[in-house]
């Protein structure tokens, strides 16, 4: 009898995960955790990969909910109502709405004021296999500010992705530019953070990173750095030039999205997956 009751209890917890509000709340939670970890990876030296940490987090959250759903479900309902329950009363004139720049993954956009719906990518990223190795690549969603068409643009970074390293010694020649880029970026970011943050609040990685990478970059000529920066600049300018709609309008991902059919800004985004 105990086994039957326990099985029913666990099945109820699992079934609750398949429907709102739990489904949406956990989707939001996983998305936020994923974004936080992807942004933090540049300054982190953790042994576990981002994908592994995200997987462990998901397993822990799902297992915890299934085991403790009678205690947690009321909190899930409150979170769902706070985040999704009163969307129809939010005024887009006050700055609310959906923007591609605030959304990740691939999903479906729909209008609350008409029957418009379209599946598309807001932002996904991964790797492209080139002749010399892997290149970082991404696909981003845009909307034409003239005709309202929703579309995407993809880009492949110009330099071969390098393995994580703290030194330029032993780095394959095809990966060298990416390592130099990373070091330049990290030095600038850490210095900027150190300037605007009181020293007692500095992250422990900032100053050591500046010291170590600055020492490594002393062995890189200014000519090599200029070549790398010019190549990246040309790539960025080409991507910017491609942000033009077929109608001639400007493609943008920072503005509030509006319905291509009825022009309403009352839009919803349902993320299906994220990479």
N, C-alpha and C positions, 0 to 999 in steps of 0.2 A: 504493500500500500504506500509506504514512504517513497519508494522509487517512482511510482506512478504520479504522486503529488509533486515530487521534485521535477519530474520530466515536464509535467504540465506547466509548472512555475517557470522553468527555463524557456519553454516554448513561447509562453506569453511574452517574456522579456524580449526574445528574438523577434517575434511578430511585431512588437511595438516599434522596433528599429526600422521596419519596412515602410512605415507610414508616417506622415506628419502628425504631430510636431517633431517627434524624435528624429525622423529622417532628415529634415531640413536643418535642425539645430546641430546635429553631428556633422552634416556636410559643411556647415559654416565653420564649425570648430576645427575640422580637419584642414579646411582651406587656410584658415588663419595660422595654424601651426605650421603648415607647409610653407607658406610665404615667409613666416618669421625665420624658419630654418634655412631657406634658400638665401635670404638676405644676410643672415649671420655667418654663413659658411666662409665668406671671404676673410673674416677676422677670427675664425675659429681654427683650433688645431686638434679638434676631437678626433679620436680614432674611428668612431662609427660614421659611416657615410650618412648623408642626408636622407636617402631613401630608407636606410635601415632604421634610423631614428623615427621617421614618419610611420613606418610599418609597426614598430614596437608601440608607439603612441596609440595608433588606431586599435591594435589588439587589446591594449590595456583599457582603453575607454569603452570599447564594445563589450569586453568581458565584464568590466565593472558594472556597466548598466544592466546587462542580463542578470547578474547576480543580485543587484541591489535596486532593481527597477521600482519597487513600491516606494522606496525612500526618495529616489532621484526624479521620478516622473513629474512630480509637481513643479520642481525647479525647471525641468525641460519645458513644460507648458508656459511658465512665466517668461522664460527666455525667448520662446517662440513668439509670444504675444508682443514682447518688447521690440523684437527685431522685425517681425513680419505681420503682426496682427492688425496694425492700424496704418498700413502703407497708403491706403486710399485717402487718408486725411492729410498727408504730407504735401505741402505746396512746393512745386518746383521753382516758384519765384523766390523762395527763401534759400535756394541753393541745393535742394534735395533732388534726387533722381539717380539715374544710373549712367556711368561713364565707362568706356572701355578701359581707361587708365586705372580704374578702381576694381576691375574684375579680372579674374584669371580663368584659365582653362578653356574648354570648349563646351558650349551649351546652346540654349535656345532663348532668343529674345522674343517677347510677346507684348502686345499693347493691351492695356486694360480697357481702352475706350472703343476698340474695334476688334475684328477677328484676325488681325495681322500676327503672324508668327514666322520666325526664320531661325534655322539652326546655323550657327557659325562659330568661329574661333575668336575669343577675346584676347587671349595670350597663351601660347604654349611655346616651350623651348626644348631643345634636344641637341643632337649632333648629326652632322652631315659627313659622309665618307668622301673625302677628296683624294687626289692622287698621292699626296704625301702623308695623309693622316686625317684625323677627325677635326672638323671645324664646328664651332658652336653655331647653332642656327635657331631661328624663332619665327613664329607667325603671329601677327598682331591684327586685331580688328580695327576698322576705321569706318567713319560715316561721312558721306559727302554733305557738306554744309549747304549745298545748293539744291540738289535733287533728292537728298535723303537716302540714297542707295547705301546699303550696308555691304562692306567688302573686306577683304584681307590683303595684307602685304607680307611677303616672306623675305627674310634676309639670311645670308650666310656670312659669318665673319671672315675677314680676309686671311687670318693667320691660323695655322694649325694649332689645335689645343695641346697644351703641354700637360704632363703629369705634375702633380703637386710637388714643389721643391722650394727650398729656402736658399738655393745657390744656383749660379749659372754654370758651375763646374760639371762637366759630364752631360750637359743638356744637348740632345740632338740638334743639329743646326736648323732643321725645319721647325723645331719647337721654341727656338731661342727668342724670337720676336714676341711670342705670347707671354713668356716668362718676364721679359723686360717690361712689357705693357703692364703686367700684373704688379710688378714691383713699383713702377712709377705711380700707378693708381693707388696702391696701398700707402706709399710714403705721403702722397698728397692728402689722402683721406685722413690718415692718422694725424698729420700736422694740423690740418684744418680743425679736427676735433679737439686737439690739444690746445689750440689757440682760444677756442670759444668755451672750453670747459674748465672749471676750477681744478687744480692739480689733484686735490684730494678725491675727485670723482673720476679721474682718468681710469680707463680700462688698463689692466695689467699688460696687455699686448701692444698698446700703442707705441710707447717709447722704444721698447726692444725691436719692434718691427721697423721703425724709422732708422734706428742705428744699424741694424743688420742689412736692410735693403739698400741704404745709402752707401754702405761700404761695398756691396756687390756692384752697384751701378757706377762706382768710380772706375771700374774696368771696362765700361761701355763708352765708346766714343760718342761725342755729340752728333757726329755725322750719321751714325747708325740709328740713334734715337730720332733724328729728324726724318730719316727715311721711313721708319716705322710710323711716326706720327702723320706724315704726309699721306702714306698709303691708307691709314685709318680715316683720315680726313676726307680723302677722295671717295672712300666707301660710304661714309656717312652722308656726303653731299649727293651721291647717286641715289641713296635710299630716300633722302628728302625730296629729290626731284621727281621721284615716282609717286609722290603723294598727291596725285591729280586724278580726278574722276574722269570717266569717259565723256561726261558733259562739260568738262572744263572746270568744274568746281573743286574746292579745296577739300582734301580728305583730312579728317581730324579725329583724335581719340581722347582729347581733353575736354571737349564740350559735352553737355548733357545730351544723351541720345533722345531722338524724337522719332515717332512712328513714320516710316516712309509713306504710309497710306493715308493717315488722317492728321499727321503732324503733331499729335499729342505727345507730351513728354512724360506721360504716365506709363512707364515701361517696366517690365519685369525681366530678370535674367535668371534662368535656371541652369546652373552649371552641371554638366554631365560627367566630366572628368577633367583632370589637370595633369600636365606634364612639365 
